[in-house]
Amino acid sequence: MINYIKFIFTSLLKNRISQHILFWSLSYLVLVNILKVSAEIQRIDLIYTMVFHIPILLIVYVNLTLLFPLFLERGKYFIYGVLVVAIVASGSVFYIFLFDNWIDFIFTGYYFIAYYGFWDISLYMAVYVAGTSLLKLARGWFRLQEIEKEKTATELKALRSQINPHFLFNSLNSIYSLSRKSSPLVPETIIKLSGLMRYIIYEADVERVSLKKEIEMVKNYIELQQLRSSDATEINLKVDGDVANHKVAPLLFLPFIENSYKHGIKGGGKEVFVNIKFEISGCVLNFEVENSIGKSAVPTIKKWQGIGIENVRKRLELIYPAMHKLQVFNDKEKFRVLLQIQLT
């Protein structure tokens, strides 16, 4: 029942017409208690409050539908200010004429007068114009935030969708190399690849994943790479700190590690190594990957080089703005990446 009421209330707030009806209903309830002439609300109070709203409604909607889009939103602030003063003054004059001359012809049998003078009613008008203008600005700001959020979500989804085939292409190339050598490791490699792809497609399709799971995925990836690495290859993974109680955006580290294998192991050389380190201190995660550099014997298409790392850069900017620091070092002998993230 509570969820149903919450759903109805949320739907009303999202509907523009409902917002206006709700605002003027609340305005009526407030003013009828302010303008009543006795302790109890009488019929004449209800009529007076209803008519009292007529000049207010006119100037509010002239401001919102004409002055706002034609002048304020176009940066013509001086003209907008002058016109606002003009419609407030016009609304006050209209109020005085309405109650002093016209209302008795509409509601016969009652005696109405303009209780407020020009300056008093102008204050009312100014408050309503200012209040509704601020509400419109706030609504526009929140709408802009929603659009930015939707845009960010769309960009992240597009970036994440590019990670899966990129990883898959690299892994299939590895399996293809093993199969050409008729390696008995092919079945085991396919099984490990299947597990990694299951994680990437199903478990990582969320905003945040457990840091512990993400590191386990990295370990599985390392095992997959070790199946085709020589015994002389030095692969080190170190994890320091508590990883159980933190969450992180998924698949941030894999492209860097893929890159380290690509240039550190496939690149060849006498001393081939890849060092990977996760360090958690409080709410700060420090990730480091370092690898040797050699001349790669694997042909690559320039169009696809670095696509995974470039995606990570973009995702970091969207997910952790001003909450991350990425540094890349290349001294021609070793390649080193340092990534620091403020975990929330």
RODO-2510 file (C-alpha; in nm, 4 decimals, decimal comma):
residues 344
     n   res          X          Y          Z
     1     m     0,0000     0,0000     0,0000
     2     i     0,2802     0,2399     0,0935
     3     n     0,4644     0,1628    -0,2313
     4     y     0,1445     0,2230    -0,4287
     5     i     0,0921     0,5631    -0,2645
     6     k     0,4588     0,6464    -0,3238
     7     f     0,4198     0,5501    -0,6904
     8     i     0,1141     0,7745    -0,7335
     9     f     0,2849     1,0655    -0,5567
    10     t     0,6000     1,0266    -0,7684
    11     s     0,3934     1,0110    -1,0873
    12     l     0,2092     1,3291    -0,9914
    13     l     0,5339     1,5115    -0,9279
    14     k     0,6687     1,4094    -1,2684
    15     n     0,3593     1,5404    -1,4483
    16     r     0,3848     1,9118    -1,5269
    17     i     0,0081     1,9790    -1,5110
    18     s    -0,0146     1,7996    -1,1776
    19     q     0,2694     2,0141    -1,0446
    20     h     0,0808     2,3333    -1,1326
    21     i    -0,2449     2,2058    -0,9842
    22     l    -0,0664     2,1053    -0,6651
    23     f     0,1095     2,4434    -0,6379
    24     w    -0,2077     2,6515    -0,6802
    25     s    -0,4054     2,4235    -0,4492
    26     l    -0,1486     2,4781    -0,1761
    27     s    -0,1481     2,8511    -0,2513
    28     y    -0,5252     2,8623    -0,2161
    29     l    -0,5205     2,6787     0,1176
    30     v    -0,2561     2,9138     0,2562
    31     l    -0,4155     3,2375     0,1367
    32     v    -0,7673     3,1460     0,2434
    33     n    -0,6377     3,1188     0,5995
    34     i    -0,4462     3,4471     0,5677
    35     l    -0,7306     3,6447     0,4081
    36     k    -1,0239     3,5175     0,6153
    37     v    -1,2060     3,7933     0,8047
    38     s    -1,3070     3,5815     1,1049
    39     a    -1,1869     3,2847     1,3058
    40     e    -1,3881     3,0444     1,0929
    41     i    -1,3586     3,0296     0,7137
    42     q    -1,6799     3,1570     0,5548
    43     r    -1,8130     3,1275     0,2019
    44     i    -1,7160     3,4875     0,1301
    45     d    -1,3564     3,4015     0,2248
    46     l    -1,3534     3,1190    -0,0294
    47     i    -1,4850     3,3468    -0,3036
    48     y    -1,2518     3,6332    -0,2131
    49     t    -0,9449     3,4043    -0,2154
    50     m    -1,0447     3,2572    -0,5510
    51     v    -1,0815     3,6026    -0,7102
    52     f    -0,7665     3,7229    -0,5339
    53     h    -0,5728     3,4616    -0,7315
    54     i    -0,6878     3,5920    -1,0719
    55     p    -0,4365     3,8807    -1,1086
    56     i    -0,1642     3,6632    -0,9520
    57     l    -0,2280     3,3846    -1,2030
    58     l    -0,2166     3,6307    -1,4911
    59     i     0,1181     3,7864    -1,4046
    60     v     0,2760     3,4536    -1,3062
    61     y     0,1946     3,2896    -1,6403
    62     v     0,2828     3,5988    -1,8420
    63     n     0,6220     3,5782    -1,6727
    64     l     0,6681     3,2026    -1,7162
    65     t     0,5394     3,1683    -2,0729
    66     l     0,6537     3,4978    -2,2286
    67     l     0,9161     3,6863    -2,0299
    68     f     1,1146     3,3822    -1,9221
    69     p     1,1810     3,2281    -2,2669
    70     l     1,2002     3,5572    -2,4601
    71     f     1,4256     3,7538    -2,2284
    72     l     1,5677     3,5750    -1,9221
    73     e     1,6774     3,2567    -2,1030
    74     r     1,8357     3,4687    -2,3773
    75     g     2,0417     3,6683    -2,1293
    76     k     1,8467     3,9949    -2,1656
    77     y     1,8419     4,0494    -1,7907
    78     f     1,7863     4,4258    -1,7812
    79     i     1,4876     4,4142    -2,0156
    80     y     1,3520     4,1155    -1,8221
    81     g     1,3799     4,3047    -1,4907
    82     v     1,2027     4,6112    -1,6317
    83     l     0,9203     4,4001    -1,7732
    84     v     0,8787     4,2101    -1,4460
    85     v     0,8349     4,5400    -1,2604
    86     a     0,5826     4,6429    -1,5258
    87     i     0,3686     4,3293    -1,4995
    88     v     0,3775     4,3414    -1,1172
    89     a     0,2538     4,7022    -1,1282
    90     s    -0,0091     4,6099    -1,3879
    91     g    -0,1252     4,3167    -1,1764
    92     s    -0,1599     4,5402    -0,8711
    93     v    -0,3659     4,7976    -1,0650
    94     f    -0,5816     4,5177    -1,2054
    95     y    -0,6407     4,3834    -0,8519
    96     i    -0,7608     4,7259    -0,7294
    97     f    -0,9981     4,7745    -1,0231
    98     l    -1,1217     4,4155    -0,9934
    99     f    -1,2292     4,4493    -0,6310
   100     d    -1,3352     4,8144    -0,6327
   101     n    -1,5346     4,8190    -0,9559
   102     w    -1,6004     4,4809    -1,1194
   103     i    -1,6434     4,2021    -0,8665
   104     d    -1,9813     4,3238    -0,7359
   105     f    -2,1297     4,2737    -1,0827
   106     i    -2,0145     3,9110    -1,0838
   107     f    -2,0973     3,8120    -0,7256
   108     t    -2,4102     4,0044    -0,6367
   109     g    -2,5224     3,9965    -0,2762
   110     y    -2,1679     4,0325    -0,1415
   111     y    -1,9728     4,3389    -0,0537
   112     f    -1,6085     4,3220    -0,1616
   113     i    -1,3381     4,5828    -0,1337
   114     a    -0,9698     4,5923    -0,2137
   115     y    -0,8242     4,5290     0,1311
   116     y    -0,4709     4,5979     0,0125
   117     g    -0,3230     4,9134    -0,1337
   118     f    -0,1003     4,9293    -0,4402
   119     w     0,2308     4,8686    -0,2602
   120     d     0,0968     4,5915    -0,0361
   121     i    -0,0521     4,3937    -0,3215
   122     s     0,2603     4,4578    -0,5302
   123     l     0,4590     4,2790    -0,2605
   124     y     0,2281     3,9772    -0,2949
   125     m     0,2710     3,9820    -0,6722
   126     a     0,6497     4,0130    -0,6483
   127     v     0,6715     3,7200    -0,4068
   128     y     0,4685     3,4969    -0,6422
   129     v     0,6687     3,6005    -0,9487
   130     a     0,9983     3,5436    -0,7688
   131     g     0,8860     3,2155    -0,6134
   132     t     0,7511     3,0622    -0,9354
   133     s     1,0574     3,1830    -1,1262
   134     l     1,2857     3,0080    -0,8792
   135     l     1,0767     2,6911    -0,9052
   136     k     1,1024     2,7020    -1,2845
   137     l     1,4789     2,7518    -1,2641
   138     a     1,5077     2,4655    -1,0151
   139     r     1,2963     2,2398    -1,2347
   140     g     1,5132     2,3252    -1,5348
   141     w     1,8282     2,2545    -1,3336
   142     f     1,7003     1,9152    -1,2154
   143     r     1,5915     1,8297    -1,5688
   144     l     1,9379     1,9205    -1,6936
   145     q     2,0891     1,6946    -1,4288
   146     e     1,8618     1,4092    -1,5424
   147     i     1,9655     1,4615    -1,9037
   148     e     2,3333     1,4641    -1,8054
   149     k     2,2804     1,1506    -1,5985
   150     e     2,1054     0,9754    -1,8879
   151     k     2,3812     1,0879    -2,1238
   152     t     2,6484     0,9593    -1,8870
   153     a     2,4683     0,6263    -1,8466
   154     t     2,4408     0,5920    -2,2248
   155     e     2,8094     0,6712    -2,2718
   156     l     2,9100     0,4240    -2,0016
   157     k     2,6935     0,1539    -2,1576
   158     a     2,8514     0,2164    -2,4965
   159     l     3,2025     0,2080    -2,3490
   160     r     3,1302    -0,1095    -2,1548
   161     s     2,9892    -0,2781    -2,4645
   162     q     3,3218    -0,2149    -2,6391
   163     i     3,5195    -0,3849    -2,3616
   164     n     3,3642    -0,7289    -2,4139
   165     p     3,4503    -0,7793    -2,7833
   166     h     3,7943    -0,6249    -2,7335
   167     f     3,8751    -0,8711    -2,4575
   168     l     3,7196    -1,1551    -2,6553
   169     f     3,9225    -1,0791    -2,9678
   170     n     4,2479    -1,0824    -2,7699
   171     s     4,1612    -1,4103    -2,5969
   172     l     4,0507    -1,5802    -2,9191
   173     n     4,3795    -1,4819    -3,0772
   174     s     4,5575    -1,6566    -2,7896
   175     i     4,3477    -1,9721    -2,8295
   176     y     4,4078    -1,9645    -3,2028
   177     s     4,7846    -1,9577    -3,1407
   178     l     4,7580    -2,2581    -2,9072
   179     s     4,5390    -2,4521    -3,1484
   180     r     4,7879    -2,4057    -3,4314
   181     k     5,0476    -2,5723    -3,2102
   182     s     4,7978    -2,8508    -3,1279
   183     s     4,8422    -2,7624    -2,7624
   184     p     4,6583    -2,9817    -2,5066
   185     l     4,5887    -2,6597    -2,3153
   186     v     4,3173    -2,5510    -2,5616
   187     p     4,0177    -2,7121    -2,3775
   188     e     4,1260    -2,5741    -2,0387
   189     t     4,1843    -2,2320    -2,1938
   190     i     3,8364    -2,2297    -2,3469
   191     i     3,6796    -2,3191    -2,0108
   192     k     3,8645    -2,0398    -1,8331
   193     l     3,7703    -1,7966    -2,1083
   194     s     3,4070    -1,9025    -2,0733
   195     g     3,4177    -1,8240    -1,6995
   196     l     3,5707    -1,4834    -1,7612
   197     m     3,3171    -1,3973    -2,0297
   198     r     3,0329    -1,5045    -1,7984
   199     y     3,1596    -1,2593    -1,5386
   200     i     3,2055    -0,9789    -1,7909
   201     i     2,8651    -1,0206    -1,9573
   202     y     2,6410    -1,1053    -1,6614
   203     e     2,8029    -1,0181    -1,3289
   204     a     2,9803    -0,6975    -1,4367
   205     d     2,6732    -0,5413    -1,5989
   206     v     2,6103    -0,3217    -1,2940
   207     e     2,7329     0,0153    -1,1677
   208     r     2,9484    -0,1320    -0,8904
   209     v     3,0864    -0,4769    -0,8179
   210     s     3,2659    -0,6191    -0,5187
   211     l     3,6349    -0,5310    -0,5291
   212     k     3,7056    -0,8827    -0,4072
   213     k     3,5234    -1,0307    -0,7081
   214     e     3,6998    -0,7967    -0,9453
   215     i     4,0394    -0,9072    -0,8112
   216     e     3,9325    -1,2725    -0,8386
   217     m     3,8509    -1,2088    -1,2034
   218     v     4,1997    -1,0626    -1,2487
   219     k     4,3492    -1,3754    -1,0893
   220     n     4,1517    -1,5945    -1,3317
   221     y     4,2735    -1,3859    -1,6204
   222     i     4,6330    -1,4299    -1,5032
   223     e     4,5814    -1,8077    -1,4837
   224     l     4,4437    -1,7988    -1,8362
   225     q     4,7551    -1,6155    -1,9554
   226     q     4,9902    -1,8450    -1,7643
   227     l     4,8611    -2,1449    -1,9591
   228     r     5,0427    -2,0127    -2,2627
   229     s     5,3371    -1,8417    -2,0923
   230     s     5,6828    -1,9908    -2,0678
   231     d     5,8309    -2,0937    -1,7344
   232     a     6,0805    -1,8094    -1,7650
   233     t     5,8037    -1,5526    -1,7546
   234     e     5,7784    -1,3772    -1,4198
   235     i     5,4174    -1,2922    -1,3254
   236     n     5,3485    -1,1413    -0,9852
   237     l     5,0185    -1,0388    -0,8264
   238     k     5,0121    -0,8747    -0,4845
   239     v     4,7065    -0,7638    -0,2860
   240     d     4,7468    -0,5542     0,0314
   241     g     4,4651    -0,4351     0,2550
   242     d     4,1007    -0,5234     0,3104
   243     v     3,9212    -0,5876    -0,0204
   244     a     3,6075    -0,7474     0,1210
   245     n     3,4136    -0,4342     0,2151
   246     h     3,4654    -0,2172    -0,0917
   247     k     3,2976    -0,1838    -0,4287
   248     v     3,4355    -0,0481    -0,7529
   249     a     3,3218     0,0144    -1,1094
   250     p     3,3669    -0,3115    -1,3031
   251     l     3,6369    -0,3881    -1,5579
   252     l     3,8611    -0,0918    -1,4882
   253     f     4,1809    -0,2912    -1,4407
   254     l     4,1553    -0,5590    -1,7090
   255     p     4,2517    -0,3370    -2,0067
   256     f     4,5719    -0,2262    -1,8302
   257     i     4,6609    -0,5851    -1,7466
   258     e     4,5821    -0,6960    -2,1024
   259     n     4,8128    -0,4247    -2,2281
   260     s     5,0909    -0,5360    -1,9925
   261     y     5,0706    -0,8941    -2,1226
   262     k     5,0596    -0,7765    -2,4792
   263     h     5,3824    -0,5767    -2,4471
   264     g     5,5440    -0,7551    -2,1528
   265     i     5,5055    -1,1204    -2,2484
   266     k     5,4248    -1,1221    -2,6179
   267     g     5,6863    -0,8558    -2,6744
   268     g     5,9610    -1,1009    -2,5913
   269     g     6,2992    -1,0118    -2,4443
   270     k     6,5471    -1,1652    -2,2011
   271     e     6,3828    -1,0569    -1,8750
   272     v     6,0088    -1,0806    -1,9272
   273     f     5,7913    -0,9805    -1,6343
   274     v     5,4513    -0,8442    -1,5349
   275     n     5,3968    -0,7081    -1,1823
   276     i     5,0450    -0,6294    -1,0652
   277     k     4,9601    -0,4758    -0,7285
   278     f     4,6381    -0,3775    -0,5505
   279     e     4,6752    -0,1745    -0,2314
   280     i     4,3755    -0,0617    -0,0253
   281     s     4,4280     0,1986     0,2460
   282     g     4,1065     0,3176     0,4054
   283     c     3,8870     0,4303     0,1156
   284     v     4,1762     0,4748    -0,1263
   285     l     4,2613     0,2097    -0,3833
   286     n     4,6045     0,2146    -0,5448
   287     f     4,6446    -0,0065    -0,8500
   288     e     4,9813    -0,0575    -1,0160
   289     v     5,0854    -0,2651    -1,3137
   290     e     5,4400    -0,2795    -1,4469
   291     n     5,5776    -0,4800    -1,7380
   292     s     5,8888    -0,5213    -1,9471
   293     i     5,8862    -0,3872    -2,3026
   294     g     6,0006    -0,5760    -2,6097
   295     k     5,9381    -0,5830    -2,9822
   296     s     5,6003    -0,7428    -3,0313
   297     a     5,5913    -1,0331    -3,2739
   298     v     5,2127    -1,0297    -3,2905
   299     p     5,0709    -0,8283    -3,5830
   300     t     4,8098    -0,5747    -3,4746
   301     i     4,5798    -0,3393    -3,6570
   302     k     4,6534     0,0208    -3,5623
   303     k     4,2840     0,1030    -3,5539
   304     w     4,2341    -0,1221    -3,2507
   305     q     4,5506    -0,0400    -3,0606
   306     g     4,4815     0,1093    -2,7187
   307     i     4,1020     0,1003    -2,7480
   308     g     4,0656    -0,0737    -2,4109
   309     i     4,2830     0,1759    -2,2231
   310     e     4,1159     0,4730    -2,3923
   311     n     3,7785     0,3367    -2,2795
   312     v     3,9040     0,3131    -1,9225
   313     r     4,0192     0,6752    -1,9339
   314     k     3,6742     0,7881    -2,0459
   315     r     3,4966     0,5692    -1,7902
   316     l     3,7141     0,7024    -1,5091
   317     e     3,6277     1,0595    -1,6070
   318     l     3,2554     0,9767    -1,6037
   319     i     3,2400     0,7550    -1,2946
   320     y     3,5108     0,9066    -1,0754
   321     p     3,5384     1,2753    -1,1707
   322     a     3,7951     1,4452    -0,9458
   323     m     3,8171     1,1159    -0,7529
   324     h     4,0910     0,9401    -0,9459
   325     k     4,4466     0,9916    -1,0625
   326     l     4,5923     0,8028    -1,3568
   327     q     4,9629     0,8124    -1,4415
   328     v     5,1424     0,6273    -1,7203
   329     f     5,5225     0,5951    -1,7377
   330     n     5,7290     0,4580    -2,0262
   331     d     6,1081     0,4590    -2,0064
   332     k     6,1538     0,2288    -2,3136
   333     e     6,2552    -0,0619    -2,0901
   334     k     5,9448    -0,0960    -1,8790
   335     f     5,5902     0,0315    -1,8885
   336     r     5,4194     0,1352    -1,5630
   337     v     5,0623     0,2405    -1,4848
   338     l     4,9536     0,3925    -1,1527
   339     l     4,5845     0,4360    -1,0816
   340     q     4,4448     0,5813    -0,7597
   341     i     4,0704     0,5804    -0,6914
   342     q     3,8727     0,7290    -0,4029
   343     l     3,6257     0,4533    -0,3196
   344     t     3,2779     0,5503    -0,1966
***
